[in-house]
């Protein structure tokens, strides 16, 4: 592992070094929880299947926290402004998508006879 200077072979390392490396990824490199889990699985595979060394099940590094991504939602005023600035066919498409809550493929498969213009 380059984290350890690139001169130490993984077979000469063990559970403590793996834990330190995984904690380093979280604390210094700010990797996501999924990335940290993927690295852990890769290292366990390396030690268990390739090097035939059991590094144990109790690896407890500092865990990455899952980031909460809030969805971006437009206000009613922003939606009205957006739809009000559209013209012709683009306005019709946007109003149908938004007003009917259609998914893109539902809109693409929509036929003229499906729409009540009255």
C-alpha positions as CSV (number, residue, x, y, z in Angstrom):
1,X,0.0,0.0,0.0
2,X,1.4,3.4,-0.9
3,X,0.0,4.7,2.3
4,X,2.8,2.8,4.0
5,X,5.5,4.1,1.8
6,X,5.2,1.5,-0.9
7,X,8.1,-0.5,0.5
8,X,6.1,-2.8,2.9
9,X,4.5,-5.8,1.3
10,X,0.9,-6.4,2.3
11,X,1.8,-9.9,3.7
12,X,4.0,-8.2,6.3
13,X,1.0,-6.1,7.4
14,X,-2.2,-7.1,9.2
15,X,-5.4,-5.9,10.8
16,X,-4.0,-2.9,12.5
17,X,-2.5,-1.5,9.3
18,X,-5.7,-2.1,7.4
19,X,-7.7,-0.3,10.1
20,X,-5.3,2.6,10.1
21,X,-5.5,2.9,6.3
22,X,-9.3,2.8,6.3
23,X,-9.4,5.4,9.0
24,X,-7.0,7.6,7.0
25,X,-9.3,7.4,4.0
26,X,-12.2,8.7,6.1
27,X,-10.4,11.3,8.2
28,X,-7.9,12.8,5.7
29,X,-9.2,11.9,2.2
30,X,-12.9,12.3,3.1
31,X,-14.1,9.3,1.0
32,X,-17.7,8.2,1.0
33,X,-19.0,5.3,3.0
34,X,-19.5,3.3,-0.2
35,X,-15.9,3.9,-1.2
36,X,-14.6,2.9,2.2
37,X,-16.6,-0.3,2.2
38,X,-15.4,-1.1,-1.3
39,X,-11.7,-0.7,-0.2
40,X,-12.4,-2.8,2.9
41,X,-13.8,-5.6,0.7
42,X,-10.9,-5.4,-1.7
43,X,-8.4,-5.7,1.1
44,X,-10.2,-8.6,2.8
45,X,-10.3,-10.3,-0.6
46,X,-6.5,-9.7,-1.1
47,X,-5.6,-11.1,2.3
48,X,-8.0,-14.0,2.4
49,X,-7.9,-15.2,-1.3
50,X,-4.6,-14.1,-2.6
51,X,-2.2,-14.0,0.3
52,X,-4.1,-16.7,2.3
53,X,-3.9,-14.7,5.5
54,X,-6.8,-14.3,7.9
55,X,-6.8,-10.7,9.1
56,X,-9.9,-11.3,11.2
57,X,-13.5,-10.2,11.1
58,X,-13.2,-7.5,13.8
59,X,-11.8,-4.6,11.6
60,X,-13.1,-1.4,13.2
61,X,-11.9,1.7,11.4
62,X,-13.3,5.1,11.7
63,X,-16.4,4.9,9.6
64,X,-17.4,7.4,6.9
65,X,-20.8,8.9,7.4
66,X,-23.4,8.7,4.7
67,X,-24.0,12.1,3.2
68,X,-27.6,13.3,3.0
69,X,-28.4,14.9,-0.3
70,X,-31.5,16.9,-0.3
71,X,-33.4,17.0,-3.5
72,X,-33.6,20.3,-5.3
73,X,-37.3,21.4,-5.4
74,X,-38.5,24.6,-7.2
75,X,-40.9,26.8,-5.4
76,X,-44.4,27.4,-7.0
77,X,-43.3,30.9,-8.0
78,X,-40.1,29.6,-9.7
79,X,-42.2,26.9,-11.6
80,X,-44.7,29.5,-12.7
81,X,-41.9,31.8,-13.9
82,X,-40.2,28.9,-15.7
83,X,-43.4,27.7,-17.5
84,X,-44.4,31.3,-18.2
85,X,-41.2,32.0,-20.1
86,X,-41.6,29.0,-22.4
87,X,-43.4,29.2,-25.7
88,X,-45.1,27.0,-28.3
89,X,-44.4,23.2,-28.2
90,X,-41.8,23.5,-25.4
91,X,-44.4,25.1,-23.1
92,X,-46.9,22.4,-24.0
93,X,-44.4,19.6,-23.2
94,X,-43.2,21.2,-20.0
95,X,-46.8,21.8,-18.7
96,X,-47.9,18.3,-19.5
97,X,-44.8,16.8,-17.8
98,X,-45.1,19.0,-14.8
99,X,-48.9,19.2,-14.5
100,X,-49.6,15.6,-15.0
101,X,-46.6,14.3,-13.1
102,X,-45.4,12.3,-16.1
103,X,-42.1,10.6,-16.4
104,X,-40.1,11.2,-19.5
105,X,-40.8,7.8,-21.1
106,X,-44.5,8.2,-20.3
107,X,-44.4,11.6,-22.1
108,X,-42.5,10.1,-25.1
109,X,-45.1,7.4,-25.5
110,X,-48.0,9.9,-25.2
111,X,-50.2,10.1,-28.2
112,X,-52.4,13.0,-29.4
113,X,-55.6,11.0,-28.7
114,X,-54.5,10.6,-25.1
115,X,-54.7,14.3,-24.4
116,X,-58.1,16.0,-23.8
117,X,-57.6,19.6,-25.2
118,X,-61.1,20.5,-24.1
